[in-house]
Amino acid sequence: MAAAMVFTSPAPPIAWQPIKDASGAVTGHEIFNRSRTASSHTLESDLALTHAVLSHIEPAPLLGDGLLFLNTTFESLRGSHLNLLPASQVVLEIPSLGHAASSEALARRPALEALRAKGFALAFNHSVLDSAYAPWHDLVNYLKIDFSVLSAERAVLMLQWARRISGATLIADKIESTAQLQLAQENKAHLLQGYAVSRPEPIPARVVLPSTADVAALAQALNNKADTATLVELLQHRPALLFNLLRMAQSQNLEARAPYLSLPELVQAYPAEDLKAWETLLQAVAAKIPQLPQIQHCEKLYPRLSAELAAKAQAQWPQVPAGNLQLVAGALLLGHILGMGVEHTASQLLPGALASSARLLAQEWQALLPVLA
């Protein structure tokens, strides 16, 4: 169990805030990296937040029901990591251009069009109502009216102006008082967000950070266009990489579009460009310091223990395909190292069919798991 205490690392300090409709039902959340202010987040902090969204250990299902609003920078909007997010669930909050709007709005339109074409919805601050942003107006899915910086009269006027943008969902944002909430409701804002609606909730997420050596090995394999067998072997010898891939597949609900029941099938489910985007994402969060001795110990033992566990499972359930048991054994051993129970590990790391089987046989699998010093 000592290894479990050091194998995970805290995700960036994050919180999310519910966004509610007029009836009080939650329609989505905006997620924040609390180590940065809204004006100081960077490509690196955006990547760290994306990694946490895709790879964190629940309790909070960040990509569960409802929409997830993500703050962005123009640099991060060009990042390949966005290809890893399920576009239909994500709303990208587009930053304002400030004084450069009159000269840059039209030039940046193709990039925003491309994001819409991928399936992302786009949200803009009320500054987009300025005539300088006219080239963006038909791209607006959500329009946020910031009640914290506008007088009551100005906020009402902005809501009225915003209705001229066809199809835009209007969000009264940063509502901090009962009076502001009443004003937003009376003026029929579609959605409501702010402390007076619902306070941000901290998310106690933890992640498994790969080492720089892990990511370098992955990069070398991808650059050499490694085949499936080579990538599978790499993952079996680098448990941090394997954990991150299993968590990402779960967060993306990959099995809905590419069913997989073995590690080779999982690797094959990802196009080469998505694996490269994943490697780029991991580059941003990889541990810059040498792994702790306990982690090195786990990494050295993991391939042997995983193979032994799969062999024991095959002897107990000879009718089950070996590839299925190898995936279950590898995942359950990872969870065991992390101090997670069989049922929790199954729900976090395995596709539905294998997770159901593992949960039904939780006691049997528990008996097969090795004793960790």
C-alpha positions in Angstrom: 0.0 0.0 0.0 3.0 2.3 0.4 3.4 2.3 -3.3 -0.2 3.4 -3.8 0.5 6.6 -1.8 3.2 7.8 -4.1 2.0 6.5 -7.5 -0.6 9.2 -8.0 -0.1 12.9 -8.1 -2.7 15.7 -7.5 -4.1 17.1 -10.7 -3.9 20.9 -11.1 -6.1 22.4 -8.5 -9.4 22.5 -10.3 -13.0 23.3 -9.7 -16.1 23.4 -11.8 -19.2 25.6 -11.6 -22.7 24.5 -12.6 -24.5 26.3 -15.3 -28.3 26.1 -14.9 -31.3 26.8 -16.9 -34.3 28.9 -15.9 -35.9 26.0 -14.0 -32.7 25.3 -12.0 -31.6 22.2 -13.9 -27.9 21.8 -14.5 -27.1 21.8 -18.2 -23.3 21.9 -17.9 -20.3 23.1 -16.0 -17.4 25.5 -16.5 -14.1 24.0 -15.4 -11.3 26.1 -13.9 -7.6 25.6 -13.2 -7.6 27.4 -9.9 -3.8 27.8 -10.0 -4.3 30.4 -12.7 -6.5 33.5 -13.0 -8.7 33.7 -16.1 -6.3 36.1 -17.7 -3.1 34.3 -16.9 -3.8 30.7 -18.1 -1.4 29.5 -20.8 -1.1 26.7 -23.3 0.7 24.6 -20.6 -2.0 25.2 -18.0 -4.7 24.4 -20.7 -2.9 21.1 -21.5 -2.6 20.2 -17.8 -6.3 20.8 -17.4 -7.1 18.7 -20.5 -5.0 15.9 -19.1 -6.8 16.0 -15.8 -10.2 15.9 -17.7 -9.2 12.9 -19.7 -7.1 10.9 -17.2 -8.0 11.8 -13.6 -9.2 9.2 -11.1 -12.8 9.9 -10.3 -15.0 10.7 -8.0 -16.0 13.4 -10.4 -17.0 12.2 -13.9 -15.9 15.4 -15.7 -17.1 14.1 -19.0 -20.3 12.7 -17.8 -23.8 14.0 -18.6 -24.0 17.7 -19.7 -21.6 20.1 -21.4 -18.2 21.0 -20.2 -17.1 24.6 -20.8 -13.3 25.0 -21.2 -11.4 28.3 -21.1 -8.8 28.6 -23.9 -6.1 30.7 -25.3 -5.6 31.3 -29.0 -2.4 29.2 -28.8 -4.2 26.2 -27.2 -7.0 26.5 -29.8 -4.4 25.3 -32.3 -3.3 22.4 -30.2 -3.7 18.8 -31.3 -4.9 17.9 -27.8 -8.4 19.2 -28.7 -8.7 16.2 -31.0 -8.7 14.0 -27.9 -11.8 15.7 -26.4 -15.3 14.5 -27.3 -16.3 17.6 -29.2 -20.0 17.0 -28.8 -19.6 17.5 -25.0 -17.2 20.4 -25.0 -17.8 24.1 -25.3 -14.7 26.2 -26.0 -14.7 29.6 -24.5 -13.0 31.9 -27.0 -10.9 34.8 -25.6 -11.5 38.3 -26.7 -9.0 40.1 -29.0 -9.0 43.4 -27.2 -7.7 46.3 -29.3 -6.7 43.9 -32.1 -10.2 42.9 -32.8 -10.7 45.2 -35.8 -7.6 43.8 -37.6 -7.6 40.1 -36.4 -11.3 39.0 -36.1 -11.6 38.1 -39.8 -8.1 36.5 -40.0 -9.0 34.2 -37.0 -12.3 33.1 -38.5 -11.1 30.1 -40.4 -9.6 28.6 -37.2 -12.9 29.0 -35.4 -14.8 27.6 -38.4 -12.6 24.5 -38.2 -13.4 24.0 -34.5 -17.1 24.2 -35.3 -16.6 21.7 -38.1 -15.1 19.2 -35.6 -18.2 19.5 -33.5 -17.2 21.9 -30.8 -19.6 24.6 -29.7 -18.1 28.0 -29.2 -18.8 30.5 -26.4 -17.9 34.2 -26.4 -18.0 37.1 -23.9 -20.4 39.9 -24.5 -17.5 41.9 -26.2 -18.3 39.9 -29.3 -21.3 42.1 -29.7 -19.0 44.9 -30.8 -19.1 45.5 -34.6 -15.4 44.6 -34.9 -16.4 41.0 -34.2 -19.0 40.9 -36.9 -17.1 38.1 -38.8 -17.7 35.9 -35.8 -21.4 36.5 -35.2 -22.7 33.5 -37.1 -20.2 31.2 -35.2 -21.7 32.0 -31.8 -23.3 29.1 -30.0 -23.2 30.6 -26.5 -22.9 34.3 -25.5 -21.9 35.2 -22.0 -23.1 38.5 -20.5 -20.7 39.2 -17.6 -22.8 40.7 -14.8 -19.8 41.4 -12.6 -18.5 44.2 -14.8 -21.7 45.6 -16.2 -24.2 47.9 -14.5 -27.8 46.6 -14.3 -28.9 48.8 -17.2 -25.9 47.8 -19.3 -26.5 44.1 -18.6 -30.1 44.4 -19.7 -29.0 46.2 -22.9 -26.5 43.6 -23.7 -29.1 40.8 -23.3 -31.3 42.7 -25.7 -28.5 43.2 -28.2 -27.4 39.6 -27.9 -30.8 38.4 -29.2 -29.9 39.9 -32.6 -27.4 37.0 -33.0 -29.5 34.2 -34.4 -29.4 30.9 -32.6 -27.1 32.1 -29.7 -27.9 30.7 -26.2 -27.5 33.6 -23.8 -25.8 33.0 -20.5 -26.0 35.5 -17.7 -22.5 35.0 -16.2 -20.9 35.9 -12.9 -24.2 36.5 -11.1 -23.1 37.4 -7.6 -26.2 38.7 -5.9 -29.9 38.0 -5.6 -30.7 41.2 -7.4 -28.6 40.3 -10.4 -30.2 36.8 -10.5 -33.6 38.3 -10.5 -32.6 40.8 -13.2 -31.3 37.9 -15.4 -34.4 35.9 -14.9 -36.7 38.8 -15.6 -34.9 39.5 -18.9 -35.1 35.9 -19.9 -31.4 34.8 -20.0 -31.5 31.2 -21.3 -28.8 30.0 -18.8 -27.5 31.3 -15.5 -24.0 31.0 -13.9 -22.4 32.6 -10.8 -22.0 32.5 -7.1 -25.7 33.4 -6.6 -26.7 30.5 -8.8 -24.2 27.8 -7.6 -20.7 28.1 -6.2 -17.7 26.4 -7.8 -17.0 22.9 -6.5 -13.4 21.8 -5.9 -12.6 18.5 -7.6 -10.3 16.2 -5.6 -8.9 14.6 -8.8 -5.7 12.7 -8.9 -3.7 11.6 -11.9 -0.8 9.3 -12.8 1.9 11.4 -14.2 4.2 9.6 -16.7 7.9 10.2 -16.5 9.8 12.1 -19.1 11.4 8.7 -20.0 8.0 7.2 -20.5 7.0 9.9 -22.9 10.3 9.8 -24.7 9.9 6.1 -25.3 6.4 6.6 -26.6 7.5 9.4 -28.9 10.3 7.3 -30.3 7.9 4.4 -31.0 5.4 6.7 -32.7 8.1 8.5 -34.7 9.3 5.1 -35.9 5.7 4.1 -36.9 5.8 1.2 -34.5 3.3 -1.6 -35.1 0.6 -2.6 -32.7 2.7 -5.4 -31.1 5.5 -3.0 -30.4 3.2 -0.4 -28.8 1.5 -3.1 -26.7 4.8 -4.2 -25.4 5.8 -0.6 -24.6 2.5 -0.1 -22.6 3.0 -3.4 -20.7 6.4 -2.2 -19.5 5.4 1.4 -18.7 2.4 1.2 -16.3 2.0 5.0 -16.1 1.4 5.2 -19.9 -1.0 2.2 -19.8 -3.0 3.8 -17.0 -3.3 7.1 -18.9 -4.5 5.3 -22.1 -7.0 3.2 -20.2 -8.4 6.3 -18.4 -8.6 8.3 -21.6 -10.4 5.6 -23.4 -13.0 5.5 -20.6 -13.4 9.3 -20.4 -13.9 9.4 -24.2 -16.4 6.5 -24.1 -14.2 5.0 -26.9 -16.0 1.6 -26.8 -19.2 3.3 -28.2 -17.5 3.9 -31.5 -14.6 1.4 -31.5 -15.3 -1.6 -29.3 -12.2 -3.2 -27.7 -11.8 -6.2 -25.4 -8.0 -6.5 -25.5 -5.0 -4.2 -25.4 -4.1 -4.7 -29.1 -7.7 -3.8 -30.0 -7.4 -0.7 -27.8 -4.2 0.5 -29.5 -5.7 -0.2 -33.0 -8.8 1.8 -32.1 -6.7 5.0 -32.0 -5.6 6.6 -35.3 -1.9 7.4 -35.5 -2.6 11.1 -35.3 -4.6 10.7 -32.1 -1.8 8.7 -30.5 0.6 11.5 -31.5 -1.7 14.1 -30.0 -1.8 12.0 -26.8 2.0 12.0 -26.7 2.1 15.8 -27.1 -0.4 16.1 -24.3 1.7 13.9 -22.0 4.8 15.9 -22.9 3.3 18.9 -21.1 2.6 17.0 -17.9 5.4 14.5 -17.7 7.3 14.4 -14.4 10.5 16.4 -14.8 12.2 14.8 -11.8 13.3 11.2 -11.5 10.5 8.9 -10.4 10.6 7.9 -6.7 12.2 4.6 -5.9 8.8 3.0 -5.1 7.6 3.9 -8.6 10.7 2.4 -10.2 10.1 -0.7 -8.1 6.5 -0.9 -9.4 7.6 -0.4 -13.0 10.2 -3.2 -12.8 7.7 -5.6 -11.2 4.7 -4.7 -13.3 5.4 -6.7 -16.5 6.1 -9.9 -14.6 3.2 -9.5 -12.1 0.8 -8.7 -14.9 1.8 -11.8 -16.9 1.5 -14.0 -13.8 -1.9 -12.6 -13.0 -3.1 -13.2 -16.6 -1.8 -16.8 -16.5 -3.6 -17.5 -13.2 -6.8 -16.0 -14.7 -6.4 -18.2 -17.8 -6.1 -21.3 -15.7 -9.2 -20.4 -13.7 -11.3 -19.3 -16.7 -9.9 -21.3 -19.7 -12.9 -20.5 -21.9 -12.3 -16.7 -21.8 -10.1 -15.3 -24.7 -6.5 -14.8 -23.5 -6.5 -11.2 -24.8 -9.5 -10.3 -22.7 -8.0 -11.7 -19.5 -4.7 -10.0 -20.2 -6.4 -6.6 -20.4 -8.4 -7.2 -17.3 -5.4 -8.5 -15.4 -3.3 -5.5 -16.4 -5.9 -3.0 -15.4 -6.7 -4.7 -12.1 -3.0 -4.8 -11.2 -2.7 -1.1 -11.9 -5.7 -0.4 -9.6 -4.2 -2.7 -7.0 -0.9 -0.8 -7.1 -2.9 2.4 -6.7 -4.9 1.1 -3.7 -8.2 0.8 -5.6 -10.6 -2.1 -5.2 -11.5 -4.4 -8.0 -14.9 -2.9 -8.6 -13.6 0.7 -8.6 -10.8 -0.2 -10.9 -13.1 -2.0 -13.3 -15.4 1.1 -13.6 -12.3 3.4 -14.1 -10.2 1.4 -16.5 -12.2 -1.3 -18.4 -14.7 -1.2 -21.2 -18.3 -2.1 -20.2 -18.4 -5.8 -21.0 -15.1 -6.5 -19.2 -15.9 -4.2 -16.3 -19.2 -6.1 -15.7 -17.5 -9.4 -15.7 -14.7 -8.2 -13.4 -17.3 -6.8 -10.9 -19.2 -10.1 -10.9 -16.0 -12.0 -10.2 -14.5 -9.3 -7.8 -13.8 -11.8 -5.0 -12.2 -14.3 -7.4 -10.0 -11.6 -8.9 -9.1 -10.2 -5.5 -7.8 -13.7 -4.5 -5.6 -13.8 -7.6 -4.0 -10.4 -7.1 -0.5 -10.4 -5.7 0.5 -9.2 -2.2 2.3 -5.9 -2.6 5.0 -5.1 0.0 
